[in-house]
């Protein structure tokens, strides 16, 4: 008989005898026929074995295992983890990354003869089978560690609920299938590979799949660092992951741990005296659990994190279907390195929370996006909200981004859109000295639609909210005079300003093209802070625009880099034109024009910016740039800006008759940038404007009358 088994174990998988014959042989080895209550156990079992044998023998000879689902980790630019995404919280490790005590503890309690058998412990299996057939047909016990690994693999690879149920069913058919696969695995894999596979696939309770996740969950360390008592604690959980959870049931876990320690003594892994000393230690004294957070909810930057997730979910580079992309996020084990700058993020979050607390009774919201002016990398994204669905100050909407990426339909950006008309005018030859009649109210009748055959626009009347009179381009920009820019847009035509905005990545929050209408320059299109932050980077980058990006690298669990969708920087306007506009925008903050709207936002370094206030202060904005960072801030009411305008309101204990872009968005922008740039040396925009700010401008349709100082009315609160 000894020779039989020696020959048997050397057979190739395709030469194996049927599982039914093996079980029959093993049963005979136990004594031929066992009698329980006078009934031959083998007779009862024989027909079931015959029936199940045919099904087992029809299976493939080798178990096809899928890669284990692993946590996907999202990292900040410096490698700091900001979130883990998973279907099963798991980090796969090799056998040399698992401590020796952990290996010994699991073998002692689950399969002490692991290194002696070849996948099936016939004696234990048959005895358990016969006993359960006599008692009612429920198969239990007798499984080797290899068989348990096979079972877990079959459950994990099941494509349907029926397949998963069959993989767990307590039937002889399932048992025979496990045995067949176990025999084959033992011939193709080393014992160490099987042991590590088992430790990686097993569930250890409390949301921890695999030994590495379990070590982090219960002891905040890696599996390689597990001590004897920690290993015994974890090894005991496998049998009943909920019942033996040391966090929820410390007393039950402690009893189970002591059983593991006893088994380690029996198997010569541990001295009996040491085991007795370890038994005296309360499990509560050495537990050091790490909370498990799945997804962006618990992230240090939840809205940025969610945007990263939405970018992946919408990019075919990560799977042809939505289902494939979701699976990639939850199961791939990839490492996604993002553009997030933790210093900038902390500063941005602090700024929005300082000026409008999350639980402020006004319910007003503030959002800021910050991008690298030269590369388009999104370095921060914050809003004065906590990720959640219920309660004051909670939301899962990301006010910084568009609807496709978990945001909104957008918010009107007001006078920040004047920068696009500014670029178009300079490009077409209207210089900084261009004088226009900008009194209020004023009606405009010379707008022509971009599309051929479109109806002629009706006369459009506009009022100013700051100053009125006759201004040059510098003054019109510094005071943000509506009728000045309506007149300038009348000169440039509607097509080019909108074309520039769209080439800078601006569209509606719903992803639709911008309307080519007279009100365009007044910012009536609903857009997002991220779009505007990205757009104004053109002024710091000499006319070149780099689309916003949030991911710099994705590495698979095997260390291979996944190609990312290419985003190319494009020259949108001539460098000299862009630099002229940038110089004018720096004057809005630091120029010598008294009463300029951006005077409060000076940073002590080169910076340009523009305020924005919509009709009735439904939304207020500030956009601006330095050589390093471009940013946009929106403040408004998520319940509806026109229904809940920024007028006659108390925010953070301060009363406002009317909120303008310089009242809240500007100071938030300033504080966020000062924090992000702290300890960084001031650098230059290195502007080379094609227009001197005193150059005579061209206004062929307008001859300004003599300047009348009385036409400049006293300003209302600055925009």
Secondary structure, DSSP 8 states (H G I E B T S, - for coil): -HHHHHHHHTS-GGG---HHHHHHHHHHHTTS--EETTEEHHHHHHHHHHHHHHHHHTS-SS-------B-EEEE-TTS-EEEEE-SS------GGGS-HHHHHHHHHHH-TTTTTSSS--HHHHHHHHHHHHHHTS---S---HHHHHHHHHHHHH-SSHHHHHHHH--SHHHHHHHHHHHHHHHHHS-HHHHHHHHHHHSB-STT-BSHHHHHHHHHSS-GGG--HHHHHHHHTTGGGTTTT-TTT-HHHHHHHHHHHHHHHHHTTSS-HHHHHHHHTS-HHHH--------SSTTSTTHHHHHHHHHHHHT-GGG-SSHHHHHHHHHHB--EEEE---HHHHHHHHHHHHHHS-TT-TT--EEEEEEEETTT-BEEEEEES-EE-SSSTTEES--TTSBGGGT-BS-EE-GGGGHHHHHHHHHHTT--TT--EEE-SSEEE-----SSTT------EEE--SS--EEE-HHHHHHTT-HHHHHHHHHHH-HHHHHHHHHHTT---TTS-----SGGGGGT-SEE-HHHHHHHHGGGTTTTEE---B-EEEEE-TTS-B--------EE-S-HHHHHHHHHHHHHHHHSS-TT-TTGGG--SS--EEEEEE-GGGSEEEEEEE-SSEEEEEEEE-TT-TTTS-SEEEEETTEEEEE--TTTTHHHHHHHHHHHHTTTS---------SS-TTS----TT-------GGGS----S--
